[in-house]
Amino acid sequence: MDLLRFITAGSVDDGKSTLIGRLLYDSKSILADQLEAIERATKGRDDGEIDLALLTDGLRSEREQGITIDVAYRYFQTPARKFIIVDAPGHIQYTRNMVTGASNCQLAVVLVDARHGVVEQTRRHSLIASLLGIPHIVVAVNKMDLMGYSQDVFSDICIQYAELAKNLNVPNVTYIPLSALNGDNVVDKSSAMPWYEGPTLLEHLETVEITDVISDEGKEKPGRFPVQYVIRPQTADLPDYRGYAGKITSGTLRKGDSITVLPSGETSTIDAIEIADEHFDEASAPMSVVLHLADDRDISRGDLIVRSDSLPVSSQTVEAMLCWMDTKEFKVGNKYVLQVGTARTRCSVREIAYQLNVNTYEQKEGVDNLVLNDLAKVVLRTAQPVSFDPYTQNRTTGGAILIDETSNVTVGALMLVGEA
């Protein structure tokens, strides 16, 4: 049974948490004690209904204010598929949380309030989903009950979003009218919208094809292995060897493969692949393994082991799309720590090539600084060569973060483009 990770995004009060609650409730994926807890929390409401948003809004401040502040994760499964749901905040000041949550997702459910149509956060979250390489977007037009389940309202919003989608790199967009509060077209078909002939949200989630469309069709992904730890047994009851532990983030590694260690450029051959004290001839992403090499090489945490027939980009001048996630300004000349996989190196900001306008998607040049939640293309100069694949080819080795040197706080998310 395969696994689909998807995120719910959109503007504040579009009903993201309620939609997830309804999805879990109607698919009978709520434990009895969870249901009892939210029934107690909403006891005494005038309408007698339980607040399904409380299934994901677990923080006290979230319940007091009726908003989502932090990313919430929920797991459920149906006979067709397993799911991990990421509930992202809608407020603009929490956009960085959305970036964090969406980074590993294969599908984004972008909620649109039927009363308001496409708004700024709809555009912002859709742009981020596109930049992060999410191949599927579901435009869930929520609160259709407040608009009399009007087909014209739904059609107008579809037209609005289609215009927006022309500027996005998202190959698959699906439109579904629903009411999360009443359960229309979430799990069960809605009798109130007989004009809609498409699938319900759950039907679409169960049947959507999970593919990594940003990799080359029909080609095996390049083998990538960031070293996390060097194993060197020092006890008499274990053989003396040097192993390199980590997780294969891309492709397949096989015994006998010629490999290159980056950034040093040293070469060797895979002598053995160890998993839980057993040896295998090959292993693929996302397996965690210990590699044994035929030669002793100077390898440490942060090095990248790759197959020699598919080398990544290696450069000290890196071009990247940046989502700025800190209250301090991002300026040319600022210094940060750049982390790609397990590798860290100091870097400085050489240039802000342009800033993206989240409303028009236009590129604004001549920008001197960025503020919280800004999106831009930037050029970084690193102290040591950085090895990576362009994000459009490989999400795992093309993603990176910027870390503040003094506070050690993650201040930026990067989609690496290439060598500048």
C-alpha positions as CSV (number, residue, x, y, z in Angstrom):
1,M,0.0,0.0,0.0
2,D,1.5,3.3,-1.1
3,L,1.6,6.6,0.9
4,L,0.4,10.0,-0.1
5,R,1.6,13.1,1.8
6,F,-0.6,16.1,1.2
7,I,-0.9,19.6,2.7
8,T,-4.0,21.8,3.1
9,A,-3.2,25.5,2.4
10,G,-5.0,28.7,1.7
11,S,-6.1,31.9,3.4
12,V,-7.1,32.3,7.1
13,D,-10.7,31.0,7.9
14,D,-11.0,29.1,4.6
15,G,-11.7,26.0,6.7
16,K,-8.6,23.9,6.4
17,S,-8.7,22.4,9.9
18,T,-12.4,21.8,9.6
19,L,-11.9,20.0,6.2
20,I,-9.3,17.7,7.7
21,G,-11.6,17.0,10.7
22,R,-14.5,16.2,8.3
23,L,-12.2,13.9,6.2
24,L,-11.1,12.0,9.3
25,Y,-14.6,11.9,10.8
26,D,-16.5,10.8,7.7
27,S,-13.9,8.2,6.8
28,K,-14.2,6.8,10.3
29,S,-10.5,7.4,11.1
30,I,-11.0,9.0,14.5
31,L,-10.4,7.0,17.7
32,A,-13.2,6.9,20.3
33,D,-11.2,8.8,22.9
34,Q,-10.3,11.6,20.4
35,L,-14.0,12.0,19.5
36,E,-15.0,12.1,23.2
37,A,-12.3,14.8,23.8
38,I,-13.6,17.1,21.1
39,E,-17.2,16.5,22.1
40,R,-16.3,17.6,25.7
41,A,-14.5,20.6,24.3
42,T,-17.5,21.8,22.3
43,K,-20.2,20.8,24.8
44,G,-22.8,23.5,25.2
45,R,-22.6,25.0,21.7
46,D,-25.9,26.4,20.5
47,D,-26.0,24.4,17.3
48,G,-25.1,21.2,19.1
49,E,-22.4,20.4,16.5
50,I,-18.9,19.3,17.4
51,D,-15.9,21.4,16.3
52,L,-14.0,19.2,13.9
53,A,-11.2,21.7,13.6
54,L,-10.1,20.7,17.1
55,L,-8.8,17.4,15.7
56,T,-5.8,19.4,14.3
57,D,-5.8,22.6,16.3
58,G,-4.3,21.2,19.5
59,L,-2.5,24.2,21.0
60,R,-4.3,26.2,23.7
61,S,-3.7,29.5,21.8
62,E,-5.1,27.9,18.6
63,R,-8.3,26.9,20.4
64,E,-8.7,30.3,22.2
65,Q,-8.3,32.3,18.9
66,G,-9.9,29.8,16.6
67,I,-6.9,29.8,14.2
68,T,-4.1,27.5,13.2
69,I,-0.6,28.7,14.3
70,D,1.7,25.7,13.9
71,V,1.8,22.9,11.3
72,A,-0.2,19.9,12.5
73,Y,0.3,16.3,11.1
74,R,-2.3,13.6,11.0
75,Y,-2.2,10.0,9.8
76,F,-5.0,7.9,8.5
77,Q,-5.6,5.2,5.9
78,T,-8.3,3.7,3.8
79,P,-8.4,0.3,2.0
80,A,-6.9,2.1,-1.0
81,R,-4.0,4.1,0.4
82,K,-2.2,5.5,3.5
83,F,-2.1,9.3,4.1
84,I,-0.2,11.8,6.0
85,I,-2.0,15.1,6.2
86,V,-0.2,18.4,6.9
87,D,-2.4,21.2,8.1
88,A,-0.7,24.6,7.4
89,P,-1.6,28.0,9.0
90,G,-3.4,30.5,6.8
91,H,-2.1,33.8,8.3
92,I,0.6,35.5,6.3
93,Q,2.9,35.7,9.3
94,Y,2.9,31.8,9.4
95,T,3.7,31.3,5.7
96,R,7.2,30.0,6.7
97,N,5.3,27.1,8.5
98,M,3.6,26.3,5.2
99,V,7.0,26.0,3.5
100,T,8.2,23.6,6.1
101,G,5.2,21.5,5.9
102,A,4.9,21.4,2.1
103,S,8.6,20.5,1.5
104,N,7.9,16.7,1.4
105,C,4.4,16.7,0.1
106,Q,3.2,15.2,-3.3
107,L,-0.1,17.1,-3.4
108,A,-1.5,20.4,-2.1
109,V,-5.2,21.0,-1.3
110,V,-5.6,24.8,-1.7
111,L,-8.8,25.9,-0.1
112,V,-10.7,28.9,-1.5
113,D,-13.6,30.5,0.3
114,A,-16.5,30.5,-2.1
115,R,-17.5,34.0,-0.7
116,H,-14.2,35.6,-1.4
117,G,-12.7,33.8,-4.4
118,V,-8.9,33.8,-5.1
119,V,-7.1,36.1,-2.6
120,E,-3.5,37.0,-1.9
121,Q,-2.7,33.9,0.3
122,T,-4.2,31.7,-2.4
123,R,-1.7,33.1,-4.8
124,R,1.1,33.0,-2.3
125,H,0.5,29.4,-1.3
126,S,0.0,28.2,-4.9
127,L,3.3,29.9,-5.9
128,I,5.2,28.2,-3.0
129,A,3.6,24.8,-3.9
130,S,4.9,25.4,-7.5
131,L,8.4,26.4,-6.4
132,L,8.6,23.3,-4.1
133,G,7.8,21.0,-7.1
134,I,4.5,19.7,-5.8
135,P,3.0,18.0,-8.9
136,H,-0.7,18.0,-7.9
137,I,-2.9,20.9,-6.7
138,V,-6.5,20.4,-5.7
139,V,-8.5,23.7,-5.7
140,A,-11.1,22.9,-3.0
141,V,-13.8,25.6,-3.2
142,N,-15.1,25.5,0.3
143,K,-18.2,26.9,2.0
144,M,-20.4,26.4,-1.0
145,D,-23.4,26.1,1.4
146,L,-23.0,29.8,2.2
147,M,-23.4,30.6,-1.6
148,G,-26.5,28.4,-2.1
149,Y,-24.3,25.7,-3.8
150,S,-24.2,27.9,-6.9
151,Q,-22.6,26.4,-10.0
152,D,-21.9,29.9,-11.3
153,V,-19.9,30.8,-8.2
154,F,-17.8,27.7,-8.5
155,S,-17.2,28.3,-12.3
156,D,-16.1,31.9,-11.7
157,I,-13.5,30.7,-9.1
158,C,-12.3,28.0,-11.4
159,I,-11.8,30.7,-14.1
160,Q,-9.9,32.9,-11.6
161,Y,-7.6,30.2,-10.6
162,A,-7.0,28.9,-14.1
163,E,-5.6,32.4,-15.0
164,L,-3.3,32.2,-11.9
165,A,-2.2,28.6,-12.8
166,K,-0.9,29.7,-16.2
167,N,2.1,31.2,-14.4
168,L,2.7,28.2,-12.2
169,N,4.8,25.1,-12.9
170,V,2.0,22.7,-11.8
171,P,1.0,20.0,-14.4
172,N,-2.1,18.8,-12.6
173,V,-4.9,21.0,-11.2
174,T,-8.2,19.6,-10.0
175,Y,-11.3,21.6,-8.9
176,I,-13.8,20.3,-6.3
177,P,-16.7,22.2,-4.8
178,L,-17.4,21.3,-1.2
179,S,-18.6,22.2,2.2
180,A,-16.3,21.0,4.9
181,L,-18.8,21.9,7.7
182,N,-21.6,19.8,6.2
183,G,-19.5,17.2,4.5
184,D,-20.5,17.9,0.9
185,N,-18.1,16.2,-1.6
186,V,-15.5,15.5,1.1
187,V,-16.0,11.8,1.6
188,D,-19.6,11.4,0.3
189,K,-21.2,12.8,-2.9
190,S,-23.3,15.9,-2.3
191,S,-27.0,15.8,-3.2
192,A,-27.0,19.6,-3.0
193,M,-24.7,19.9,-6.0
194,P,-26.0,17.5,-8.6
195,W,-24.4,19.6,-11.3
196,Y,-20.9,18.5,-10.2
197,E,-20.0,15.2,-11.8
198,G,-16.4,14.8,-10.6
199,P,-14.9,12.8,-7.7
200,T,-15.2,13.7,-4.0
201,L,-12.0,14.9,-2.3
202,L,-11.3,11.4,-0.8
203,E,-11.9,9.6,-4.1
204,H,-9.4,11.9,-5.8
205,L,-6.8,11.4,-3.0
206,E,-7.2,7.7,-3.2
207,T,-6.8,7.5,-7.0
208,V,-4.3,10.4,-7.9
209,E,-1.2,9.0,-9.4
210,I,1.8,9.5,-7.1
211,T,4.7,10.4,-9.4
212,D,7.8,12.6,-9.1
213,V,7.2,14.6,-12.2
214,I,10.3,16.8,-11.7
215,S,12.6,13.9,-12.4
216,D,13.4,12.7,-16.0
217,E,10.7,10.3,-17.2
218,G,11.9,6.8,-17.6
219,K,15.4,7.4,-16.2
220,E,16.7,6.1,-12.9
221,K,17.4,8.9,-10.5
222,P,21.1,9.5,-9.8
223,G,22.5,7.7,-6.7
224,R,23.0,10.1,-3.8
225,F,24.2,9.2,-0.3
226,P,24.9,12.1,2.2
227,V,27.2,10.7,5.0
228,Q,25.7,11.1,8.4
229,Y,28.1,9.2,10.6
230,V,31.4,7.2,10.3
231,I,31.4,3.9,12.0
232,R,34.7,2.5,13.3
233,P,34.3,-0.4,15.8
234,Q,36.9,-0.4,18.5
235,T,35.9,-3.6,20.3
236,A,37.6,-7.0,20.1
237,D,34.4,-8.9,19.3
238,L,33.8,-6.9,16.1
239,P,35.9,-6.9,12.9
240,D,38.0,-3.8,12.3
241,Y,36.4,-1.8,9.5
242,R,35.3,1.6,8.5
243,G,31.6,2.1,7.5
244,Y,29.7,5.1,6.4
245,A,26.1,5.4,7.8
246,G,23.4,7.4,6.2
247,K,20.2,7.4,4.2
248,I,20.1,7.0,0.4
249,T,18.2,10.1,-0.6
250,S,18.0,9.3,-4.3
251,G,18.4,6.5,-6.8
252,T,19.9,3.1,-6.2
253,L,23.4,2.0,-5.0
254,R,24.8,-1.4,-5.9
255,K,27.8,-3.5,-4.8
256,G,30.6,-2.9,-7.2
257,D,29.4,0.6,-8.2
258,S,32.2,3.1,-8.9
259,I,31.6,6.1,-6.6
260,T,33.0,9.6,-6.1
261,V,33.2,11.4,-2.8
262,L,32.4,15.1,-2.9
263,P,33.7,17.7,-2.4
264,S,37.1,16.0,-2.3
265,G,36.6,14.2,-5.6
266,E,38.2,11.0,-4.4
267,T,37.0,7.7,-6.0
268,S,36.5,4.2,-4.9
269,T,34.1,1.2,-5.3
270,I,31.3,0.0,-3.1
271,D,32.5,-3.2,-1.4
272,A,29.4,-4.0,0.6
273,I,26.0,-2.6,1.6
274,E,25.0,-3.3,5.2
275,I,21.5,-3.1,6.6
276,A,21.0,-4.3,10.2
277,D,24.1,-6.5,10.2
278,E,23.1,-8.1,6.9
279,H,24.8,-7.6,3.5
280,F,22.8,-6.8,0.4
281,D,23.8,-6.4,-3.3
282,E,21.8,-3.2,-3.7
283,A,19.7,-0.6,-1.8
284,S,17.5,2.2,-2.9
285,A,16.1,5.5,-1.6
286,P,14.9,6.0,1.1
287,M,16.7,3.1,2.8
288,S,19.2,3.8,5.7
289,V,22.3,1.8,5.1
290,V,26.0,1.4,6.0
291,L,28.3,1.6,3.0
292,H,31.7,-0.3,3.0
293,L,34.2,1.0,0.4
294,A,37.1,-1.0,-1.2
295,D,39.6,1.7,-0.3
296,D,40.3,3.8,2.8
297,R,39.3,7.4,2.0
298,D,39.1,10.6,4.1
299,I,35.3,10.7,4.5
300,S,33.4,12.4,7.2
301,R,29.9,13.7,8.0
302,G,28.7,16.2,5.4
303,D,30.5,14.5,2.5
304,L,28.3,13.2,-0.4
305,I,28.9,9.8,-2.0
306,V,27.5,9.6,-5.5
307,R,27.8,7.2,-8.4
308,S,30.7,8.3,-10.6
309,D,28.6,8.1,-13.8
310,S,26.1,10.8,-12.6
311,L,27.9,13.6,-10.8
312,P,26.0,16.5,-9.4
313,V,26.8,20.2,-9.7
314,S,29.7,21.3,-7.5
315,S,30.3,25.0,-7.1
316,Q,31.1,27.8,-4.7
317,T,28.7,30.2,-6.4
318,V,25.1,29.1,-6.1
319,E,21.9,30.4,-7.6
320,A,18.7,29.6,-5.7
321,M,15.0,30.5,-5.1
322,L,14.6,31.7,-1.6
323,C,11.7,31.9,0.8
324,W,12.8,34.3,3.6
325,M,11.6,33.1,7.0
326,D,13.0,35.5,9.5
327,T,12.0,38.9,11.0
328,K,15.5,40.3,10.4
329,E,16.1,41.6,6.9
330,F,17.9,39.6,4.2
331,K,20.5,41.9,2.6
332,V,23.4,41.7,0.2
333,G,26.6,41.0,2.1
334,N,24.9,39.2,5.0
335,K,26.6,36.0,6.1
336,Y,24.8,32.7,7.0
337,V,25.4,29.0,7.2
338,L,24.2,27.0,4.2
339,Q,23.1,23.4,4.8
340,V,22.6,21.0,1.9
341,G,21.8,17.5,3.2
342,T,24.3,16.9,6.0
343,A,26.9,19.3,4.6
344,R,27.3,22.8,6.1
345,T,29.4,25.7,5.0
346,R,29.5,29.4,5.6
347,C,28.2,31.6,2.8
348,S,27.6,35.3,2.0
349,V,24.9,36.9,-0.1
350,R,26.4,38.1,-3.4
351,E,23.2,39.3,-5.1
352,I,19.4,39.5,-5.0
353,A,18.6,38.8,-8.7
354,Y,14.9,39.6,-8.4
355,Q,12.0,39.4,-6.0
356,L,8.7,37.7,-7.0
357,N,5.5,39.6,-6.6
358,V,3.0,37.1,-5.1
359,N,0.0,38.8,-6.6
360,T,1.2,39.2,-10.2
361,Y,4.1,36.8,-10.2
362,E,6.2,39.5,-11.8
363,Q,9.9,39.7,-11.3
364,K,11.1,42.9,-9.5
365,E,14.7,43.7,-10.0
366,G,16.9,46.2,-8.1
367,V,15.8,45.0,-4.7
368,D,18.2,45.7,-1.8
369,N,16.7,43.6,0.9
370,L,14.0,41.0,1.7
371,V,11.6,40.8,4.7
372,L,9.6,38.0,6.3
373,N,7.8,35.7,3.7
374,D,9.4,37.3,0.6
375,L,10.2,35.1,-2.3
376,A,13.3,35.9,-4.5
377,K,16.1,34.5,-6.6
378,V,19.4,35.0,-4.9
379,V,23.1,34.3,-5.5
380,L,25.3,32.9,-2.7
381,R,29.0,32.6,-2.4
382,T,30.1,29.7,-0.3
383,A,33.4,29.1,1.7
384,Q,33.7,25.6,0.3
385,P,32.3,23.9,-2.8
386,V,28.7,22.8,-2.5
387,S,27.5,19.6,-4.3
388,F,23.8,19.5,-5.3
389,D,21.4,18.7,-8.1
390,P,19.1,21.4,-9.5
391,Y,15.8,21.3,-7.5
392,T,13.8,20.9,-10.7
393,Q,15.6,17.6,-11.3
394,N,15.9,16.3,-7.7
395,R,14.0,17.7,-4.8
396,T,16.0,15.8,-2.1
397,T,19.5,17.0,-3.2
398,G,18.3,20.4,-4.5
399,G,16.7,21.6,-1.3
400,A,18.7,23.6,1.3
401,I,18.3,25.9,4.3
402,L,20.0,29.0,5.5
403,I,20.9,29.2,9.2
404,D,21.7,32.3,11.3
405,E,25.3,32.0,12.5
406,T,24.6,33.6,16.0
407,S,21.2,32.1,16.9
408,N,21.4,28.9,15.0
409,V,17.8,29.5,13.8
410,T,16.7,28.4,10.3
411,V,16.0,31.7,8.5
412,G,15.5,30.7,4.8
413,A,14.4,27.8,2.7
414,L,16.2,27.4,-0.7
415,M,15.4,25.6,-3.9
416,L,18.8,25.4,-5.6
417,V,18.8,26.3,-9.3
418,G,22.4,25.8,-10.4
419,E,25.8,27.3,-10.6
420,A,25.7,31.2,-11.0
